Amino acid sequence: MFSETITLKADALNLTEEEFFNFCSQNKELKFEMDSNKQIYIMSPTGFETGMRNAEIIAQLRNWNNCTKSGYVSDSSTGFNLPNGAMRSPDAAWISKEKLEALTLEERKRFPHICPDFIIELLSESDSLKTTKEKMQEWLNNGCRLAWLIDFESKTSYIYKPKREVIQQNFEQILSGEEVLQGFELNLNELL
């Protein structure tokens, strides 16, 4: 069994956004997130199965995006400063061209102050389903238009959209990017 995520109380450190960015940069071998209460989480690495699946999902998302040229794709190493003060890193993200190009180059070199239009979180061995579901709601509350939580162990996907009930479906059903990622589909059975 994998260990739990380690939590540091950052409010005691009183880190500014710049100091937190520098802290993350100075500890590149670790991956961090920070919630809106300034709690810092040291994220454990994923197992090979999760990493392999995440790479395939990002490749498919990137291939779709290369055809549409409608936005930009990022991986799990990218941090986003959300309106609620949290800094989160989804496993995969897509940002519309208009939204990202409104940022300066300097802003893009750091954790940008934008919420992706679309994110994917893969439930890994060290993740709690309850905590990850709360994080999915946080993405929506901060402006995400479509979010998928994928649990390979139970072969279940959770589809999150603003002001809608969460849709739960099995892997027999293909995930659709709907109006956010028009034409993008993901068949999770192909990744088992």
C-alpha positions in Angstrom: 0.0 0.0 0.0 1.2 3.5 -0.8 1.6 6.1 1.9 -0.7 9.0 2.4 0.0 12.6 1.1 2.1 14.6 3.6 0.5 18.0 4.6 2.5 21.0 5.8 0.8 24.0 7.5 2.0 26.8 5.2 0.0 29.5 7.0 2.6 29.2 9.8 5.3 29.8 7.2 3.3 32.9 5.9 4.6 32.3 2.3 3.8 34.8 -0.4 2.9 33.6 -3.8 6.4 34.4 -5.0 8.0 32.6 -2.1 5.8 29.5 -2.7 6.8 29.5 -6.3 10.5 29.7 -5.3 10.0 27.0 -2.7 8.5 24.7 -5.4 11.3 25.6 -7.8 14.0 24.9 -5.2 12.5 21.4 -4.5 12.0 20.2 -8.1 12.2 16.6 -7.1 9.0 17.0 -5.2 5.5 17.9 -6.4 3.4 20.3 -4.3 -0.1 21.6 -4.2 -1.6 24.2 -1.8 -5.2 24.5 -0.8 -7.1 27.8 -0.2 -6.3 27.5 3.5 -2.5 27.6 2.7 -2.0 23.9 3.6 0.9 22.6 1.4 0.6 19.0 0.2 3.6 17.0 -0.9 2.2 14.7 -3.5 3.5 11.2 -3.8 4.7 9.8 -7.2 2.2 7.6 -9.0 2.8 3.9 -9.8 3.8 2.9 -13.3 0.2 1.9 -14.3 -1.2 5.4 -13.4 1.8 7.2 -15.1 1.4 5.1 -18.3 -2.3 5.8 -18.5 -1.8 9.5 -17.8 0.8 9.7 -20.6 -1.6 8.0 -23.0 -4.5 10.3 -22.0 -2.3 13.4 -22.5 -1.1 12.1 -25.9 -4.7 11.7 -27.0 -5.7 15.1 -25.7 -2.7 16.7 -27.4 -3.4 14.9 -30.7 -7.0 16.2 -30.7 -5.7 19.7 -29.8 -3.2 19.6 -32.6 -6.0 19.0 -35.0 -8.3 21.7 -33.7 -5.6 24.3 -32.7 -8.2 25.6 -30.2 -6.1 25.7 -27.0 -3.2 24.4 -25.1 -2.6 21.1 -23.1 -0.5 20.7 -20.0 0.6 17.8 -17.8 0.6 17.1 -14.1 3.7 19.2 -13.5 1.8 22.4 -14.3 0.5 24.4 -11.3 -2.4 26.8 -11.6 -3.2 29.6 -9.1 -7.0 29.5 -8.7 -9.2 32.4 -7.7 -9.8 30.9 -4.2 -6.1 31.1 -3.5 -5.3 27.4 -4.0 -2.5 26.2 -6.3 -3.5 23.0 -7.9 -1.9 20.6 -10.5 -4.3 18.4 -12.4 -3.1 15.3 -14.1 -4.0 16.8 -17.5 -5.5 20.2 -18.4 -6.7 22.1 -21.5 -6.9 25.9 -21.7 -8.6 27.7 -24.5 -6.4 29.7 -26.8 -8.1 33.0 -25.9 -7.7 32.4 -22.1 -4.0 31.5 -22.2 -3.0 34.1 -24.8 -4.4 36.8 -22.6 -1.5 36.1 -20.2 1.9 37.6 -20.6 4.9 35.4 -21.2 6.1 36.1 -17.7 2.8 35.0 -16.2 3.0 31.7 -18.2 6.5 31.0 -16.8 5.0 30.7 -13.3 1.8 29.2 -11.9 -0.7 31.2 -14.0 -3.7 32.9 -12.4 -6.2 31.0 -14.5 -8.4 28.0 -14.1 -8.2 25.5 -17.0 -11.4 25.0 -19.0 -11.0 21.2 -18.7 -9.1 19.0 -16.3 -8.6 15.3 -15.7 -7.6 13.7 -12.4 -6.7 10.1 -12.3 -7.3 8.4 -8.9 -4.0 6.9 -8.0 -3.1 4.3 -5.3 -2.3 7.1 -2.8 -5.4 9.2 -3.5 -8.5 9.3 -1.4 -11.7 9.2 -3.5 -13.5 11.5 -1.0 -10.6 14.1 -1.0 -10.3 13.9 -4.8 -14.0 14.5 -5.3 -13.7 17.6 -3.1 -10.9 18.8 -5.3 -13.0 18.2 -8.4 -15.7 20.5 -7.0 -13.0 23.0 -6.2 -12.0 23.1 -9.9 -15.6 23.8 -10.9 -16.0 26.5 -8.2 -13.0 28.2 -9.7 -14.2 28.3 -13.3 -13.5 24.9 -14.8 -16.1 24.0 -17.5 -15.6 20.3 -17.6 -13.7 17.9 -15.3 -13.2 14.1 -15.4 -12.2 12.0 -12.4 -11.1 8.6 -13.6 -10.8 5.6 -11.2 -9.2 2.7 -13.1 -9.5 0.3 -10.1 -13.3 0.5 -10.0 -13.6 1.3 -13.8 -15.7 4.3 -13.0 -15.6 7.9 -14.4 -17.1 10.9 -12.7 -18.1 13.8 -15.0 -18.2 17.2 -13.4 -19.9 20.3 -15.0 -20.9 23.6 -13.4 -24.3 23.7 -11.7 -25.0 20.0 -12.7 -25.2 16.8 -10.8 -22.1 14.6 -11.1 -22.5 11.9 -13.7 -21.0 8.5 -12.9 -20.4 6.1 -15.7 -18.6 2.8 -16.3 -15.8 2.3 -18.8 -18.1 0.9 -21.4 -19.3 4.4 -22.1 -16.9 6.7 -24.0 -16.1 10.0 -22.4 -17.1 13.0 -24.5 -15.5 16.5 -24.5 -19.0 17.8 -25.3 -19.1 21.5 -26.1 -15.9 22.3 -24.2 -13.7 20.0 -26.3 -15.8 19.4 -29.4 -15.0 16.1 -31.1 -12.7 14.8 -28.3 -13.6 11.3 -27.1 -11.8 9.0 -24.7 -12.3 5.3 -24.6 -11.0 4.2 -21.3 -11.4 0.4 -22.1 -8.5 0.9 -24.5 -6.3 1.9 -21.6 -6.9 -1.2 -19.4 
